[in-house]
Amino acid sequence: MILTTTENISGKQLEHIGIVKGSVVQSKHIGKDIASSFKTIIGGEIRSYTQMLDEARAIATDRMMCEAQAMGADAVVCVRYASSAVMTGAAEIVAYGTAVRFV
């Protein structure tokens, strides 16, 4: 499965199938959350949250790809990511794009 942020894939003619998306709400356990709150006092990267968001993006991407495969897609174009805080320590990540079939 090809994923791209562009509208086209070089050398391919595309048939648009439809919008696909994958999402996940992810959080860290309370111990990591407390440790991270101390990090905000001194500043710097909060690695546990960086890791959490990386994992969430991977899960959302995989779910988007599964939806595209179920529709018979060869690729997803115009891939985008969005995130939002759902509650303290929890974030929703959404991956979305347009499923296409090669003509």
Protein Blocks (a to p, Z undefined) as FASTA:
>chain_A
ZZdfbfbdehiacddfbdcdddddddddfklmmmmmmmmmngpadfklmmmmmmmmmmmm
mmmmmmmmmnopabdehiacddddfbghiacddddddddddZZ
